[in-house]
Amino acid sequence: MMALFKELDPDIIRRAVQGHEDVLGPAHIKQEAFYRQFQCPRCKCSMDKEFKSGAAFDGESLVARALLRCPLCNLLLEPNTNLILENGRDPLLPDELR
């Protein structure tokens, strides 16, 4: 059975955080800058963020960490360790050889 999700009223959220320091915003901006520096090692194109629940939190980061996937060859990279999790496929090969 799928759990139901009820979105909070934006006014209630604003009142709840009013007066508290924004620690997530700066952490998110820093993390986005970190991700933008990566290119696919194979295609040299920019990569898309992908979130996996097992890799999202490390116990230190305030915001969820992402994996990076190449939109051309489907390579999956863990950017914090530079570990290639999935090799993807060579985008220059014809479909029948993939």
SENU-585200 format. One line per field, with one value per residue: residue number from 1; residue in three letters; x negated, y negated, z negated of N, C-alpha, C in turn. Coordinates in nm, 4 decimals, padded with zeros to 6 digits. Layout:
N
i NUM, ...
aa ala, ...
n.px X, ...
n.py Y, ...
n.pz Z, ...
ca.px X, ...
ca.py Y, ...
ca.pz Z, ...
c.px X, ...
c.py Y, ...
c.pz Z, ...
***
This chain:
98
i 1, 2, 3, 4, 5, 6, 7, 8, 9, 10, 11, 12, 13, 14, 15, 16, 17, 18, 19, 20, 21, 22, 23, 24, 25, 26, 27, 28, 29, 30, 31, 32, 33, 34, 35, 36, 37, 38, 39, 40, 41, 42, 43, 44, 45, 46, 47, 48, 49, 50, 51, 52, 53, 54, 55, 56, 57, 58, 59, 60, 61, 62, 63, 64, 65, 66, 67, 68, 69, 70, 71, 72, 73, 74, 75, 76, 77, 78, 79, 80, 81, 82, 83, 84, 85, 86, 87, 88, 89, 90, 91, 92, 93, 94, 95, 96, 97, 98
aa met, met, ala, leu, phe, lys, glu, leu, asp, pro, asp, ile, ile, arg, arg, ala, val, gln, gly, his, glu, asp, val, leu, gly, pro, ala, his, ile, lys, gln, glu, ala, phe, tyr, arg, gln, phe, gln, cys, pro, arg, cys, lys, cys, ser, met, asp, lys, glu, phe, lys, ser, gly, ala, ala, phe, asp, gly, glu, ser, leu, val, ala, arg, ala, leu, leu, arg, cys, pro, leu, cys, asn, leu, leu, leu, glu, pro, asn, thr, asn, leu, ile, leu, glu, asn, gly, arg, asp, pro, leu, leu, pro, asp, glu, leu, arg
n.px -00.0845, -00.0605, -00.1937, -00.0198, -00.0695, -00.0639, -00.0783, -00.2296, -00.0853, -00.2041, -00.2113, -00.2068, -00.4501, -00.6297, -00.5858, -00.6735, -00.9492, -01.0340, -01.2543, -01.4569, -01.7898, -01.8974, -02.0259, -02.0225, -02.0020, -02.2601, -02.4198, -02.3081, -02.3598, -02.6401, -02.6778, -02.5576, -02.7354, -02.9572, -02.8682, -02.8391, -03.0959, -03.1637, -03.2126, -03.1149, -03.3343, -03.3697, -03.2150, -03.2443, -03.0436, -02.7973, -02.6514, -02.3602, -02.1790, -02.1023, -01.9091, -01.9561, -01.8280, -01.9970, -02.2390, -02.2025, -02.2364, -02.5062, -02.5578, -02.6931, -02.6383, -02.4014, -02.2143, -02.0596, -02.2703, -02.3699, -02.3944, -02.5665, -02.4593, -02.5345, -02.3712, -02.4050, -02.5651, -02.4895, -02.6493, -02.7151, -02.8110, -02.9664, -03.0089, -03.1494, -03.3477, -03.4531, -03.3951, -03.3004, -02.9910, -02.8206, -02.8977, -02.7620, -02.7002, -02.8692, -02.8240, -02.8807, -02.8678, -02.6819, -02.3315, -02.2787, -02.5124, -02.5368
n.py 00.1177, -00.2151, -00.5018, -00.7974, -01.1350, -01.4519, -01.7794, -02.0495, -02.3568, -02.6511, -02.8962, -02.8148, -02.6822, -02.8965, -03.0514, -02.8716, -02.8538, -03.1093, -03.3529, -03.1760, -03.0682, -03.0305, -02.7440, -02.5498, -02.6630, -02.7949, -02.5614, -02.4078, -02.5678, -02.5589, -02.2849, -02.2543, -02.4022, -02.2381, -02.0061, -02.1087, -02.1254, -01.8837, -01.6659, -01.4198, -01.1486, -01.0064, -01.1219, -01.3920, -01.5748, -01.7744, -01.6563, -01.4901, -01.5214, -01.2551, -01.0926, -00.8515, -00.6543, -00.5099, -00.6401, -00.9018, -01.0424, -01.1115, -01.1424, -01.3688, -01.5776, -01.8410, -01.8524, -01.6410, -01.4160, -01.3697, -01.1405, -01.1396, -01.1323, -01.0627, -01.2061, -01.1187, -00.8771, -00.7296, -00.6730, -00.6351, -00.8215, -00.8555, -01.1444, -01.2342, -01.0548, -00.9973, -00.7553, -00.5266, -00.4004, -00.2770, -00.1740, -00.2482, -00.3023, -00.3047, -00.5903, -00.6149, -00.3742, -00.1672, -00.0887, 00.1905, 00.3064, 00.2463
n.pz 00.0000, 00.0883, -00.0697, -00.1639, -00.0680, -00.1980, -00.1150, -00.2873, -00.4037, -00.2563, -00.4011, -00.6678, -00.6792, -00.6340, -00.8653, -01.0585, -01.0176, -01.0384, -01.1623, -01.2171, -01.1392, -00.8033, -00.7085, -00.5199, -00.2623, -00.1915, -00.2032, -00.0022, 00.2252, 00.2285, 00.2725, 00.5262, 00.6850, 00.6605, 00.7977, 01.0582, 01.1583, 01.2669, 01.5451, 01.7839, 01.7871, 02.0204, 02.2364, 02.2042, 02.1510, 01.9703, 01.6620, 01.5281, 01.2233, 00.9997, 00.7650, 00.5188, 00.2662, 00.0918, 00.1090, 00.0487, -00.1989, -00.4167, -00.6814, -00.7509, -00.5722, -00.5180, -00.3207, -00.0751, 00.0969, 00.4366, 00.7120, 01.0261, 01.3590, 01.6953, 01.9685, 02.2285, 02.2569, 02.0397, 01.8191, 01.4724, 01.1976, 00.8804, 00.7326, 00.5045, 00.4490, 00.6924, 00.8056, 01.0501, 01.0924, 01.2735, 01.5976, 01.8250, 02.1720, 02.4861, 02.6693, 02.9371, 03.0632, 03.2880, 03.2433, 03.2636, 03.1744, 02.9114
ca.px 00.0000, -00.1406, -00.1629, 00.0321, -00.1518, 00.0141, -00.1680, -00.2034, -00.0462, -00.3239, -00.2078, -00.2448, -00.5941, -00.6996, -00.5778, -00.7515, -01.0935, -01.0620, -01.3432, -01.5640, -01.8954, -01.8892, -02.1482, -02.0096, -02.0260, -02.4026, -02.4713, -02.2586, -02.4349, -02.7759, -02.6699, -02.5297, -02.8615, -03.0403, -02.8195, -02.8583, -03.2338, -03.1834, -03.1748, -03.1259, -03.4712, -03.3693, -03.1555, -03.2823, -02.9263, -02.7496, -02.5821, -02.2346, -02.1727, -02.0131, -01.9093, -01.9328, -01.8091, -02.1114, -02.3565, -02.1600, -02.2861, -02.6302, -02.5714, -02.7577, -02.5775, -02.2681, -02.1248, -02.0784, -02.3748, -02.3232, -02.4848, -02.5609, -02.4437, -02.5539, -02.2512, -02.4380, -02.6114, -02.4263, -02.7477, -02.6725, -02.9291, -02.9518, -03.1018, -03.2297, -03.4614, -03.4885, -03.3746, -03.2033, -02.9020, -02.7717, -02.9739, -02.6771, -02.7263, -02.9416, -02.7219, -02.9217, -02.8402, -02.5466, -02.2416, -02.2871, -02.6352, -02.5318
ca.py 00.0000, -00.3363, -00.6037, -00.9227, -01.2514, -01.5745, -01.8941, -02.1488, -02.4916, -02.7362, -02.9964, -02.7462, -02.6575, -03.0246, -03.0893, -02.7762, -02.8771, -03.2521, -03.3841, -03.0770, -03.0836, -02.9441, -02.6651, -02.4633, -02.7398, -02.8011, -02.4258, -02.3679, -02.6455, -02.5035, -02.1528, -02.2723, -02.4442, -02.1180, -01.9195, -02.1717, -02.1110, -01.7499, -01.6283, -01.2763, -01.1148, -00.9492, -01.2107, -01.5299, -01.6627, -01.7946, -01.5389, -01.5139, -01.4671, -01.1419, -01.0635, -00.7134, -00.6622, -00.4544, -00.7270, -01.0409, -01.1080, -01.0528, -01.1712, -01.4988, -01.6767, -01.8861, -01.8312, -01.5099, -01.4064, -01.3100, -01.0766, -01.2119, -01.0426, -01.1234, -01.1881, -01.0586, -00.7376, -00.6670, -00.6458, -00.6835, -00.8588, -00.9044, -01.2564, -01.2572, -00.9618, -00.9767, -00.6142, -00.4995, -00.2949, -00.2079, -00.2161, -00.2983, -00.2455, -00.3949, -00.6522, -00.6127, -00.2421, -00.1489, -00.0232, 00.3370, 00.3496, 00.2069
ca.pz 00.0000, 00.1002, -00.1698, -00.1111, -00.0958, -00.2031, -00.1113, -00.3914, -00.3628, -00.2525, -00.5088, -00.7923, -00.6693, -00.6534, -01.0075, -01.1379, -01.0039, -01.0549, -01.2735, -01.2260, -01.0401, -00.6854, -00.6935, -00.4026, -00.1398, -00.1590, -00.1802, 00.1301, 00.3252, 00.2319, 00.3324, 00.6690, 00.7477, 00.6631, 00.9049, 01.1896, 01.2058, 01.3228, 01.6806, 01.8063, 01.8270, 02.1550, 02.3375, 02.1723, 02.1434, 01.8335, 01.6106, 01.4582, 01.0870, 00.9780, 00.6218, 00.4756, 00.1214, 00.0195, 00.1191, 00.0332, -00.3196, -00.4666, -00.8231, -00.7680, -00.4840, -00.5552, -00.2065, -00.0125, 00.1992, 00.5607, 00.8055, 01.1528, 01.4736, 01.8267, 02.0499, 02.3582, 02.2521, 01.9225, 01.7143, 01.3411, 01.1200, 00.7433, 00.7436, 00.3847, 00.4500, 00.8334, 00.8355, 01.1558, 01.0446, 01.3928, 01.7149, 01.9312, 02.3043, 02.5751, 02.7539, 03.0775, 03.1198, 03.3407, 03.1480, 03.2679, 03.1057, 02.7682
c.px -00.0893, -00.0955, -00.1134, -00.0579, -00.0634, -00.0837, -00.1281, -00.1643, -00.1709, -00.3268, -00.2489, -00.3954, -00.6717, -00.6993, -00.6651, -00.9012, -01.1315, -01.1479, -01.4576, -01.6646, -01.8758, -02.0224, -02.1420, -02.0420, -02.1730, -02.4637, -02.4296, -02.3361, -02.5764, -02.7773, -02.6440, -02.6558, -02.9566, -02.9991, -02.8469, -02.9997, -03.2579, -03.1355, -03.1877, -03.2684, -03.4791, -03.3264, -03.1950, -03.1640, -02.8858, -02.6640, -02.4575, -02.2403, -02.0695, -02.0224, -01.8738, -01.9277, -01.9294, -02.2333, -02.3248, -02.2205, -02.4076, -02.6504, -02.6362, -02.6865, -02.4367, -02.1665, -02.1581, -02.1851, -02.3190, -02.4347, -02.4713, -02.5572, -02.4603, -02.4280, -02.2797, -02.4725, -02.5586, -02.5251, -02.6976, -02.7951, -02.8891, -03.0530, -03.1908, -03.3523, -03.5184, -03.4768, -03.2686, -03.1204, -02.8438, -02.8476, -02.8883, -02.7096, -02.7995, -02.8418, -02.7578, -02.8953, -02.6998, -02.4616, -02.2558, -02.4128, -02.6360, -02.4860
c.py -00.1243, -00.4395, -00.7303, -01.0371, -01.3743, -01.6911, -01.9948, -02.2831, -02.5809, -02.8431, -02.9359, -02.7208, -02.7861, -03.0667, -02.9983, -02.8048, -03.0236, -03.2752, -03.2853, -03.0999, -02.9844, -02.8704, -02.5754, -02.5373, -02.7475, -02.6628, -02.3763, -02.4393, -02.5904, -02.3678, -02.1620, -02.3142, -02.3253, -02.0272, -01.9768, -02.1533, -01.9773, -01.7404, -01.4772, -01.2452, -01.0596, -01.0529, -01.3571, -01.6267, -01.6796, -01.6751, -01.5803, -01.4521, -01.3549, -01.1055, -00.9177, -00.7156, -00.6108, -00.5435, -00.8722, -01.1108, -01.0341, -01.0769, -01.3050, -01.6096, -01.7126, -01.8636, -01.6973, -01.5160, -01.3341, -01.2315, -01.1536, -01.1115, -01.1217, -01.1002, -01.1211, -00.9110, -00.6616, -00.6265, -00.7063, -00.7014, -00.9000, -01.0176, -01.2797, -01.1675, -00.9418, -00.8301, -00.6000, -00.3788, -00.2124, -00.2623, -00.2766, -00.2284, -00.3489, -00.4577, -00.6492, -00.4774, -00.2370, -00.0690, 00.1293, 00.3908, 00.3147, 00.3186
c.pz 00.0000, -00.0046, -00.1020, -00.1533, -00.0914, -00.2124, -00.2192, -00.3309, -00.3666, -00.3620, -00.6422, -00.7930, -00.6965, -00.8010, -01.0942, -01.1317, -01.0237, -01.1802, -01.2913, -01.1130, -00.9256, -00.6694, -00.5706, -00.2729, -00.1022, -00.1314, -00.0417, 00.2411, 00.3406, 00.3021, 00.4838, 00.7446, 00.7600, 00.7797, 01.0434, 01.2441, 01.2761, 01.4662, 01.6914, 01.8508, 01.9695, 02.2595, 02.3209, 02.1720, 01.9965, 01.7929, 01.5338, 01.3188, 01.0811, 00.8300, 00.5972, 00.3234, 00.0427, 00.0183, 00.0866, -00.0882, -00.3738, -00.6158, -00.8508, -00.6905, -00.5312, -00.4438, -00.1411, 00.0961, 00.3198, 00.6277, 00.9354, 01.2678, 01.6029, 01.9109, 02.1850, 02.3479, 02.1300, 01.8135, 01.5830, 01.2527, 00.9797, 00.7303, 00.6214, 00.3793, 00.5903, 00.8748, 00.9445, 01.1117, 01.1592, 01.5126, 01.8241, 02.0619, 02.3887, 02.6724, 02.9024, 03.1444, 03.1774, 03.2402, 03.1475, 03.1999, 02.9574, 02.6828
***
